[in-house]
Amino acid sequence: MAISHAASGELIDITPLGERVRDTVSSTLIRAEHFEVFRLVLPAGKSTQEHRAAGLITIQCLEGVVELDSHGQAQTLTPGTLVYLADAEPHAVTALEDASLLITMLLHRA
């Protein structure tokens, strides 16, 4: 079964999940040749391993609190904050509270 992604012009609900955050899985919202947007959901205490994206990314905190490790420092993202990371910048995210993030990527796929 193919995963459905939003079509051009389709509205996408990115409102905070609230009580549903622990029961929601991360999902890709938009996928195009060189562009992706997904909601990353992390329960408190969970982390991503350090990794590099194949392109430019932004990370926007929709709800909760996360710690972003990048550029040799730790920064705290809270609702309403946004960070940009250059192509292939190593980074990791740890949820300090149940959190959801909106990740936007401009990819350089072959």
TIVO-299716 format. One record per residue: x, y, z of N, C-alpha, C in turn. Coordinates in nm, 4 decimals. Layout:
REM TIVO-299716
<fitor n_xx="X" n_yy="Y" n_zz="Z" ca_xx="X" ca_yy="Y" ca_zz="Z" c_xx="X" c_yy="Y" c_zz="Z"/>
...
This chain:
REM TIVO-299716
<fitor n_xx="0.0847" n_yy="-0.1182" n_zz="0.0000" ca_xx="0.0000" ca_yy="0.0000" ca_zz="0.0000" c_xx="0.0885" c_yy="0.1234" c_zz="0.0000"/>
<fitor n_xx="0.0638" n_yy="0.2145" n_zz="-0.0907" ca_xx="0.1424" ca_yy="0.3369" ca_zz="-0.1005" c_xx="0.1009" c_yy="0.4351" c_zz="0.0086"/>
<fitor n_xx="0.1997" n_yy="0.5064" n_zz="0.0607" ca_xx="0.1718" ca_yy="0.6091" ca_zz="0.1608" c_xx="0.1250" c_yy="0.7336" c_zz="0.0878"/>
<fitor n_xx="0.0137" n_yy="0.7917" n_zz="0.1317" ca_xx="-0.0352" ca_yy="0.9121" ca_zz="0.0649" c_xx="0.0314" c_yy="1.0359" c_zz="0.1234"/>
<fitor n_xx="0.0633" n_yy="1.1281" n_zz="0.0352" ca_xx="0.1207" ca_yy="1.2563" ca_zz="0.0730" c_xx="0.0294" c_yy="1.3647" c_zz="0.0175"/>
<fitor n_xx="0.0411" n_yy="1.4838" n_zz="0.0727" ca_xx="-0.0444" ca_yy="1.5929" ca_zz="0.0279" c_xx="-0.0165" c_yy="1.6268" c_zz="-0.1186"/>
<fitor n_xx="-0.1208" n_yy="1.6607" n_zz="-0.1887" ca_xx="-0.1102" ca_yy="1.7057" ca_zz="-0.3272" c_xx="-0.0967" c_yy="1.8581" c_zz="-0.3282"/>
<fitor n_xx="-0.0470" n_yy="1.9103" n_zz="-0.4364" ca_xx="-0.0354" ca_yy="2.0551" ca_zz="-0.4526" c_xx="-0.1717" c_yy="2.1205" c_zz="-0.4275"/>
<fitor n_xx="-0.1745" n_yy="2.2209" n_zz="-0.3415" ca_xx="-0.2974" ca_yy="2.2926" ca_zz="-0.3099" c_xx="-0.3787" c_yy="2.2342" c_zz="-0.1964"/>
<fitor n_xx="-0.3417" n_yy="2.1170" n_zz="-0.1468" ca_xx="-0.4162" ca_yy="2.0519" ca_zz="-0.0391" c_xx="-0.3766" c_yy="2.1097" c_zz="0.0966"/>
<fitor n_xx="-0.4742" n_yy="2.1411" n_zz="0.1805" ca_xx="-0.4472" ca_yy="2.1910" ca_zz="0.3145" c_xx="-0.3950" c_yy="2.0783" c_zz="0.4033"/>
<fitor n_xx="-0.2984" n_yy="2.1110" n_zz="0.4892" ca_xx="-0.2392" ca_yy="2.0131" ca_zz="0.5799" c_xx="-0.2522" c_yy="2.0664" c_zz="0.7225"/>
<fitor n_xx="-0.3036" n_yy="1.9857" n_zz="0.8110" ca_xx="-0.3205" ca_yy="2.0252" ca_zz="0.9506" c_xx="-0.1902" c_yy="1.9997" c_zz="1.0271"/>
<fitor n_xx="-0.1266" n_yy="2.1055" n_zz="1.0746" ca_xx="-0.0048" ca_yy="2.0913" ca_zz="1.1546" c_xx="-0.0244" c_yy="2.1484" c_zz="1.2946"/>
<fitor n_xx="-0.1499" n_yy="2.1596" n_zz="1.3380" ca_xx="-0.1748" ca_yy="2.2107" ca_zz="1.4716" c_xx="-0.1130" c_yy="2.1156" c_zz="1.5746"/>
<fitor n_xx="-0.0779" n_yy="2.1679" n_zz="1.6919" ca_xx="-0.0221" ca_yy="2.0804" ca_zz="1.7960" c_xx="-0.1163" c_yy="1.9637" c_zz="1.8249"/>
<fitor n_xx="-0.0573" n_yy="1.8499" n_zz="1.8572" ca_xx="-0.1329" ca_yy="1.7280" ca_zz="1.8815" c_xx="-0.1908" c_yy="1.7217" c_zz="2.0219"/>
<fitor n_xx="-0.1319" n_yy="1.7956" n_zz="2.1149" ca_xx="-0.1808" ca_yy="1.7944" ca_zz="2.2526" c_xx="-0.1734" c_yy="1.6555" c_zz="2.3136"/>
<fitor n_xx="-0.2832" n_yy="1.6092" n_zz="2.3700" ca_xx="-0.2876" ca_yy="1.4784" ca_zz="2.4366" c_xx="-0.2582" c_yy="1.3629" c_zz="2.3415"/>
<fitor n_xx="-0.2755" n_yy="1.3829" n_zz="2.2102" ca_xx="-0.2540" ca_yy="1.2760" ca_zz="2.1122" c_xx="-0.1071" c_yy="1.2576" c_zz="2.0761"/>
<fitor n_xx="-0.0178" n_yy="1.3428" n_zz="2.1284" ca_xx="0.1226" ca_yy="1.3383" ca_zz="2.0865" c_xx="0.1868" c_yy="1.2025" c_zz="2.1134"/>
<fitor n_xx="0.1542" n_yy="1.1375" n_zz="2.2238" ca_xx="0.2149" ca_yy="1.0071" ca_zz="2.2558" c_xx="0.1606" c_yy="0.8936" c_zz="2.1695"/>
<fitor n_xx="0.0442" n_yy="0.9141" n_zz="2.1078" ca_xx="-0.0179" ca_yy="0.8101" ca_zz="2.0259" c_xx="-0.0006" c_yy="0.8333" c_zz="1.8762"/>
<fitor n_xx="0.0747" n_yy="0.9348" n_zz="1.8402" ca_xx="0.0914" ca_yy="0.9705" ca_zz="1.6994" c_xx="0.2314" c_yy="0.9319" c_zz="1.6530"/>
<fitor n_xx="0.2399" n_yy="0.8763" n_zz="1.5342" ca_xx="0.3698" ca_yy="0.8407" ca_zz="1.4780" c_xx="0.4160" c_yy="0.9503" c_zz="1.3825"/>
<fitor n_xx="0.5451" n_yy="0.9594" n_zz="1.3658" ca_xx="0.6016" ca_yy="1.0548" ca_zz="1.2713" c_xx="0.5523" c_yy="1.0205" c_zz="1.1312"/>
<fitor n_xx="0.5332" n_yy="1.1245" n_zz="1.0478" ca_xx="0.4834" ca_yy="1.0969" ca_zz="0.9128" c_xx="0.5309" c_yy="1.2035" c_zz="0.8146"/>
<fitor n_xx="0.5513" n_yy="1.1585" n_zz="0.6914" ca_xx="0.5858" ca_yy="1.2501" ca_zz="0.5827" c_xx="0.4573" c_yy="1.3124" c_zz="0.5324"/>
<fitor n_xx="0.4547" n_yy="1.4445" n_zz="0.5249" ca_xx="0.3357" ca_yy="1.5167" ca_zz="0.4813" c_xx="0.3413" c_yy="1.5492" c_zz="0.3330"/>
<fitor n_xx="0.4602" n_yy="1.5887" n_zz="0.2856" ca_xx="0.4801" ca_yy="1.6247" ca_zz="0.1452" c_xx="0.6074" c_yy="1.5565" c_zz="0.0969"/>
<fitor n_xx="0.5999" n_yy="1.4972" n_zz="-0.0205" ca_xx="0.7192" ca_yy="1.4390" ca_zz="-0.0816" c_xx="0.7170" c_yy="1.4717" c_zz="-0.2300"/>
<fitor n_xx="0.8203" n_yy="1.5432" n_zz="-0.2716" ca_xx="0.8395" ca_yy="1.5761" ca_zz="-0.4130" c_xx="0.9850" c_yy="1.5443" c_zz="-0.4459"/>
<fitor n_xx="1.0234" n_yy="1.5630" n_zz="-0.5685" ca_xx="1.1563" ca_yy="1.5220" ca_zz="-0.6120" c_xx="1.2684" c_yy="1.5788" c_zz="-0.5254"/>
<fitor n_xx="1.2637" n_yy="1.7065" n_zz="-0.4936" ca_xx="1.3715" ca_yy="1.7701" ca_zz="-0.4168" c_xx="1.3210" c_yy="1.8411" c_zz="-0.2914"/>
<fitor n_xx="1.2037" n_yy="1.8019" n_zz="-0.2431" ca_xx="1.1412" ca_yy="1.8724" ca_zz="-0.1317" c_xx="1.0625" c_yy="1.7737" c_zz="-0.0473"/>
<fitor n_xx="1.0831" n_yy="1.7793" n_zz="0.0847" ca_xx="1.0044" ca_yy="1.6966" ca_zz="0.1770" c_xx="0.9689" c_yy="1.7774" c_zz="0.3001"/>
<fitor n_xx="0.8523" n_yy="1.7486" n_zz="0.3531" ca_xx="0.8085" ca_yy="1.8055" ca_zz="0.4808" c_xx="0.7522" c_yy="1.6897" c_zz="0.5617"/>
<fitor n_xx="0.7982" n_yy="1.6781" n_zz="0.6857" ca_xx="0.7412" ca_yy="1.5744" ca_zz="0.7708" c_xx="0.7280" c_yy="1.6232" c_zz="0.9143"/>
<fitor n_xx="0.6369" n_yy="1.5573" n_zz="0.9855" ca_xx="0.6179" ca_yy="1.5840" ca_zz="1.1282" c_xx="0.6919" c_yy="1.4746" c_zz="1.2026"/>
<fitor n_xx="0.7901" n_yy="1.5157" n_zz="1.2830" ca_xx="0.8644" ca_yy="1.4235" ca_zz="1.3674" c_xx="0.8055" c_yy="1.4309" c_zz="1.5069"/>
<fitor n_xx="0.7591" n_yy="1.3175" n_zz="1.5588" ca_xx="0.7002" ca_yy="1.3108" ca_zz="1.6920" c_xx="0.7970" c_yy="1.2334" c_zz="1.7814"/>
<fitor n_xx="0.8367" n_yy="1.2961" n_zz="1.8922" ca_xx="0.9299" ca_yy="1.2336" ca_zz="1.9856" c_xx="0.8727" c_yy="1.2398" c_zz="2.1273"/>
<fitor n_xx="0.8523" n_yy="1.1247" n_zz="2.1914" ca_xx="0.8125" ca_yy="1.1257" ca_zz="2.3319" c_xx="0.9295" c_yy="1.1741" c_zz="2.4184"/>
<fitor n_xx="0.8993" n_yy="1.2277" n_zz="2.5336" ca_xx="1.0030" ca_yy="1.2755" ca_zz="2.6261" c_xx="1.1078" c_yy="1.1672" c_zz="2.6476"/>
<fitor n_xx="1.2340" n_yy="1.2077" n_zz="2.6407" ca_xx="1.3445" ca_yy="1.1165" ca_zz="2.6640" c_xx="1.3970" c_yy="1.0469" c_zz="2.5393"/>
<fitor n_xx="1.3226" n_yy="1.0505" n_zz="2.4302" ca_xx="1.3668" ca_yy="0.9853" ca_zz="2.3061" c_xx="1.4566" c_yy="1.0794" c_zz="2.2261"/>
<fitor n_xx="1.5474" n_yy="1.0192" n_zz="2.1489" ca_xx="1.6436" ca_yy="1.0962" ca_zz="2.0693" c_xx="1.6550" c_yy="1.0395" c_zz="1.9294"/>
<fitor n_xx="1.7028" n_yy="1.1229" n_zz="1.8395" ca_xx="1.7466" ca_yy="1.0737" ca_zz="1.7103" c_xx="1.8975" c_yy="1.0557" c_zz="1.7198"/>
<fitor n_xx="1.9511" n_yy="0.9608" n_zz="1.6478" ca_xx="2.0961" ca_yy="0.9494" ca_zz="1.6415" c_xx="2.1489" c_yy="1.0652" c_zz="1.5595"/>
<fitor n_xx="2.2759" n_yy="1.1028" n_zz="1.5839" ca_xx="2.3341" ca_yy="1.2078" ca_zz="1.5017" c_xx="2.3307" c_yy="1.1620" c_zz="1.3561"/>
<fitor n_xx="2.2895" n_yy="1.2517" n_zz="1.2696" ca_xx="2.2796" ca_yy="1.2204" ca_zz="1.1274" c_xx="2.2971" c_yy="1.3481" c_zz="1.0464"/>
<fitor n_xx="2.3019" n_yy="1.3331" n_zz="0.9150" ca_xx="2.3155" ca_yy="1.4453" ca_zz="0.8218" c_xx="2.2052" c_yy="1.4338" c_zz="0.7181"/>
<fitor n_xx="2.1404" n_yy="1.5433" n_zz="0.6891" ca_xx="2.0384" ca_yy="1.5441" ca_zz="0.5844" c_xx="2.1061" c_yy="1.5670" c_zz="0.4497"/>
<fitor n_xx="2.0462" n_yy="1.5137" n_zz="0.3455" ca_xx="2.0999" ca_yy="1.5309" ca_zz="0.2106" c_xx="2.0455" c_yy="1.6591" c_zz="0.1491"/>
<fitor n_xx="2.0651" n_yy="1.7690" n_zz="0.2207" ca_xx="2.0180" ca_yy="1.8983" ca_zz="0.1731" c_xx="1.9967" c_yy="1.9941" c_zz="0.2887"/>
<fitor n_xx="1.9432" n_yy="2.1101" n_zz="0.2561" ca_xx="1.9130" ca_yy="2.2128" ca_zz="0.3563" c_xx="1.7883" c_yy="2.1720" c_zz="0.4333"/>
<fitor n_xx="1.7847" n_yy="2.2022" n_zz="0.5643" ca_xx="1.6650" ca_yy="2.1706" ca_zz="0.6421" c_xx="1.6301" c_yy="2.2846" c_zz="0.7372"/>
<fitor n_xx="1.5033" n_yy="2.2901" n_zz="0.7719" ca_xx="1.4591" ca_yy="2.3720" ca_zz="0.8842" c_xx="1.3886" c_yy="2.2781" c_zz="0.9812"/>
<fitor n_xx="1.4007" n_yy="2.3101" n_zz="1.1095" ca_xx="1.3318" ca_yy="2.2363" ca_zz="1.2150" c_xx="1.2506" c_yy="2.3387" c_zz="1.2927"/>
<fitor n_xx="1.1197" n_yy="2.3196" n_zz="1.2935" ca_xx="1.0285" ca_yy="2.4101" ca_zz="1.3636" c_xx="0.9610" c_yy="2.3326" c_zz="1.4748"/>
<fitor n_xx="0.9701" n_yy="2.3833" n_zz="1.5967" ca_xx="0.9056" ca_yy="2.3186" ca_zz="1.7100" c_xx="0.7580" c_yy="2.3588" c_zz="1.7132"/>
<fitor n_xx="0.6716" n_yy="2.2599" n_zz="1.7002" ca_xx="0.5272" ca_yy="2.2845" ca_zz="1.7058" c_xx="0.4738" c_yy="2.2754" c_zz="1.8480"/>
<fitor n_xx="0.5325" n_yy="2.1823" n_zz="1.9262" ca_xx="0.4898" ca_yy="2.1657" ca_zz="2.0652" c_xx="0.5963" c_yy="2.0887" c_zz="2.1419"/>
<fitor n_xx="0.5970" n_yy="2.1075" n_zz="2.2725" ca_xx="0.6953" ca_yy="2.0423" ca_zz="2.3570" c_xx="0.8272" c_yy="2.1179" c_zz="2.3574"/>
<fitor n_xx="0.9299" n_yy="2.0527" n_zz="2.4091" ca_xx="1.0630" ca_yy="2.1126" ca_zz="2.4178" c_xx="1.1639" c_yy="2.0065" c_zz="2.3744"/>
<fitor n_xx="1.2566" n_yy="2.0455" n_zz="2.2864" ca_xx="1.3621" ca_yy="1.9542" ca_zz="2.2428" c_xx="1.4967" c_yy="2.0243" c_zz="2.2521"/>
<fitor n_xx="1.6004" n_yy="1.9419" n_zz="2.2641" ca_xx="1.7369" ca_yy="1.9928" ca_zz="2.2596" c_xx="1.7966" c_yy="1.9512" c_zz="2.1265"/>
<fitor n_xx="1.8487" n_yy="2.0480" n_zz="2.0533" ca_xx="1.9128" ca_yy="2.0240" ca_zz="1.9253" c_xx="2.0628" c_yy="2.0349" c_zz="1.9434"/>
<fitor n_xx="2.1345" n_yy="1.9300" n_zz="1.9078" ca_xx="2.2803" ca_yy="1.9325" ca_zz="1.9092" c_xx="2.3276" c_yy="1.9502" c_zz="1.7661"/>
<fitor n_xx="2.3917" n_yy="2.0643" n_zz="1.7385" ca_xx="2.4482" ca_yy="2.0917" ca_zz="1.6065" c_xx="2.5502" c_yy="2.2032" c_zz="1.6215"/>
<fitor n_xx="2.6401" n_yy="2.2128" n_zz="1.5255" ca_xx="2.7417" ca_yy="2.3183" ca_zz="1.5276" c_xx="2.8208" c_yy="2.3193" c_zz="1.6582"/>
<fitor n_xx="2.8361" n_yy="2.2021" n_zz="1.7210" ca_xx="2.9142" ca_yy="2.1918" ca_zz="1.8430" c_xx="2.8481" c_yy="2.2500" c_zz="1.9663"/>
<fitor n_xx="2.7172" n_yy="2.2704" n_zz="1.9604" ca_xx="2.6471" ca_yy="2.3262" ca_zz="2.0770" c_xx="2.5080" c_yy="2.2659" c_zz="2.0894"/>
<fitor n_xx="2.4507" n_yy="2.2792" n_zz="2.2078" ca_xx="2.3135" ca_yy="2.2358" ca_zz="2.2330" c_xx="2.2260" c_yy="2.3596" c_zz="2.2422"/>
<fitor n_xx="2.1130" n_yy="2.3559" n_zz="2.1720" ca_xx="2.0162" ca_yy="2.4655" ca_zz="2.1763" c_xx="1.8795" c_yy="2.4077" c_zz="2.2097"/>
<fitor n_xx="1.8006" n_yy="2.4837" n_zz="2.2814" ca_xx="1.6666" ca_yy="2.4403" ca_zz="2.3182" c_xx="1.5654" c_yy="2.5024" c_zz="2.2240"/>
<fitor n_xx="1.4837" n_yy="2.4169" n_zz="2.1633" ca_xx="1.3739" ca_yy="2.4634" ca_zz="2.0791" c_xx="1.2450" c_yy="2.4483" c_zz="2.1573"/>
<fitor n_xx="1.1650" n_yy="2.5527" n_zz="2.1568" ca_xx="1.0359" ca_yy="2.5558" ca_zz="2.2226" c_xx="0.9315" c_yy="2.5923" c_zz="2.1166"/>
<fitor n_xx="0.8026" n_yy="2.5766" n_zz="2.1462" ca_xx="0.7009" ca_yy="2.6078" ca_zz="2.0462" c_xx="0.7197" c_yy="2.7485" c_zz="1.9876"/>
<fitor n_xx="0.7160" n_yy="2.7534" n_zz="1.8556" ca_xx="0.7312" ca_yy="2.8809" ca_zz="1.7866" c_xx="0.8736" c_yy="2.9124" c_zz="1.7455"/>
<fitor n_xx="0.9705" n_yy="2.8253" n_zz="1.7789" ca_xx="1.1084" ca_yy="2.8505" ca_zz="1.7363" c_xx="1.1402" c_yy="2.7655" c_zz="1.6136"/>
<fitor n_xx="1.2344" n_yy="2.8168" n_zz="1.5343" ca_xx="1.2729" ca_yy="2.7563" ca_zz="1.4080" c_xx="1.4233" c_yy="2.7669" c_zz="1.3943"/>
<fitor n_xx="1.4867" n_yy="2.6626" n_zz="1.3404" ca_xx="1.6303" ca_yy="2.6671" ca_zz="1.3162" c_xx="1.6559" c_yy="2.6153" c_zz="1.1753"/>
<fitor n_xx="1.7563" n_yy="2.6721" n_zz="1.1105" ca_xx="1.7993" ca_yy="2.6309" ca_zz="0.9768" c_xx="1.9333" c_yy="2.5609" c_zz="0.9898"/>
<fitor n_xx="1.9498" n_yy="2.4488" n_zz="0.9208" ca_xx="2.0775" ca_yy="2.3779" ca_zz="0.9171" c_xx="2.1213" c_yy="2.3636" c_zz="0.7723"/>
<fitor n_xx="2.2474" n_yy="2.3952" n_zz="0.7477" ca_xx="2.3041" ca_yy="2.3862" ca_zz="0.6138" c_xx="2.3124" c_yy="2.2411" c_zz="0.5686"/>
<fitor n_xx="2.3321" n_yy="2.2234" n_zz="0.4408" ca_xx="2.3450" ca_yy="2.0918" ca_zz="0.3789" c_xx="2.4453" c_yy="2.0045" c_zz="0.4533"/>
<fitor n_xx="2.4007" n_yy="1.8864" n_zz="0.4925" ca_xx="2.4839" ca_yy="1.7838" ca_zz="0.5559" c_xx="2.5390" c_yy="1.8228" c_zz="0.6926"/>
<fitor n_xx="2.4790" n_yy="1.9200" n_zz="0.7597" ca_xx="2.5231" ca_yy="1.9576" ca_zz="0.8945" c_xx="2.4856" c_yy="1.8458" c_zz="0.9919"/>
<fitor n_xx="2.5828" n_yy="1.7870" n_zz="1.0628" ca_xx="2.5503" ca_yy="1.6817" ca_zz="1.1595" c_xx="2.4620" c_yy="1.7382" c_zz="1.2720"/>
<fitor n_xx="2.3612" n_yy="1.6605" n_zz="1.3096" ca_xx="2.2723" ca_yy="1.7060" ca_zz="1.4164" c_xx="2.2000" c_yy="1.5876" c_zz="1.4795"/>
<fitor n_xx="2.1524" n_yy="1.6093" n_zz="1.6009" ca_xx="2.0704" ca_yy="1.5127" ca_zz="1.6743" c_xx="1.9700" c_yy="1.5916" c_zz="1.7565"/>
<fitor n_xx="1.8570" n_yy="1.5285" n_zz="1.7849" ca_xx="1.7498" ca_yy="1.5926" ca_zz="1.8609" c_xx="1.7100" c_yy="1.5013" c_zz="1.9759"/>
<fitor n_xx="1.6927" n_yy="1.5598" n_zz="2.0946" ca_xx="1.6443" ca_yy="1.4871" ca_zz="2.2121" c_xx="1.5211" c_yy="1.5580" c_zz="2.2661"/>
<fitor n_xx="1.4137" n_yy="1.4835" n_zz="2.2876" ca_xx="1.2907" ca_yy="1.5420" ca_zz="2.3426" c_xx="1.3035" c_yy="1.5555" c_zz="2.4937"/>
<fitor n_xx="1.2936" n_yy="1.6777" n_zz="2.5432" ca_xx="1.2925" ca_yy="1.7030" ca_zz="2.6869" c_xx="1.1505" c_yy="1.6904" c_zz="2.7421"/>
<fitor n_xx="1.0528" n_yy="1.7099" n_zz="2.6544" ca_xx="0.9106" ca_yy="1.6882" ca_zz="2.6813" c_xx="0.8549" c_yy="1.6188" c_zz="2.5577"/>
<fitor n_xx="0.7356" n_yy="1.5610" n_zz="2.5679" ca_xx="0.6697" ca_yy="1.5100" ca_zz="2.4479" c_xx="0.6674" c_yy="1.6242" c_zz="2.3471"/>
<fitor n_xx="0.7084" n_yy="1.5961" n_zz="2.2232" ca_xx="0.7238" ca_yy="1.7045" ca_zz="2.1266" c_xx="0.6870" c_yy="1.6606" c_zz="1.9854"/>
<fitor n_xx="0.6466" n_yy="1.7591" n_zz="1.9055" ca_xx="0.6342" ca_yy="1.7368" ca_zz="1.7621" c_xx="0.7030" c_yy="1.8524" c_zz="1.6906"/>
<fitor n_xx="0.7727" n_yy="1.8161" n_zz="1.5838" ca_xx="0.8532" ca_yy="1.9104" ca_zz="1.5071" c_xx="0.8118" c_yy="1.9044" c_zz="1.3608"/>
<fitor n_xx="0.8160" n_yy="2.0169" n_zz="1.2942" ca_xx="0.7910" ca_yy="2.0212" ca_zz="1.1509" c_xx="0.9265" c_yy="2.0364" c_zz="1.0831"/>
<fitor n_xx="0.9654" n_yy="1.9350" n_zz="1.0061" ca_xx="1.0943" ca_yy="1.9334" ca_zz="0.9391" c_xx="1.0712" c_yy="1.9584" c_zz="0.7905"/>
<fitor n_xx="1.1398" n_yy="2.0566" n_zz="0.7354" ca_xx="1.1324" ca_yy="2.0888" ca_zz="0.5935" c_xx="1.2700" c_yy="2.0690" c_zz="0.5331"/>
<fitor n_xx="1.2777" n_yy="1.9965" n_zz="0.4223" ca_xx="1.4062" ca_yy="1.9660" ca_zz="0.3602" c_xx="1.4042" c_yy="2.0019" c_zz="0.2121"/>
<fitor n_xx="1.5081" n_yy="2.0719" n_zz="0.1697" ca_xx="1.5322" ca_yy="2.0980" ca_zz="0.0283" c_xx="1.6470" c_yy="2.0064" c_zz="-0.0100"/>
<fitor n_xx="1.6159" n_yy="1.8997" n_zz="-0.0805" ca_xx="1.7092" ca_yy="1.7903" ca_zz="-0.1043" c_xx="1.7802" c_yy="1.8009" c_zz="-0.2391"/>
<fitor n_xx="1.8970" n_yy="1.7428" n_zz="-0.2452" ca_xx="1.9697" ca_yy="1.7362" ca_zz="-0.3724" c_xx="1.9845" c_yy="1.5904" c_zz="-0.4159"/>
<fitor n_xx="1.8708" n_yy="1.5266" n_zz="-0.4328" ca_xx="1.8691" ca_yy="1.3868" ca_zz="-0.4781" c_xx="1.9161" c_yy="1.3807" c_zz="-0.6218"/>
<fitor n_xx="1.9796" n_yy="1.2691" n_zz="-0.6541" ca_xx="2.0277" ca_yy="1.2508" ca_zz="-0.7921" c_xx="1.9141" c_yy="1.2078" c_zz="-0.8820"/>
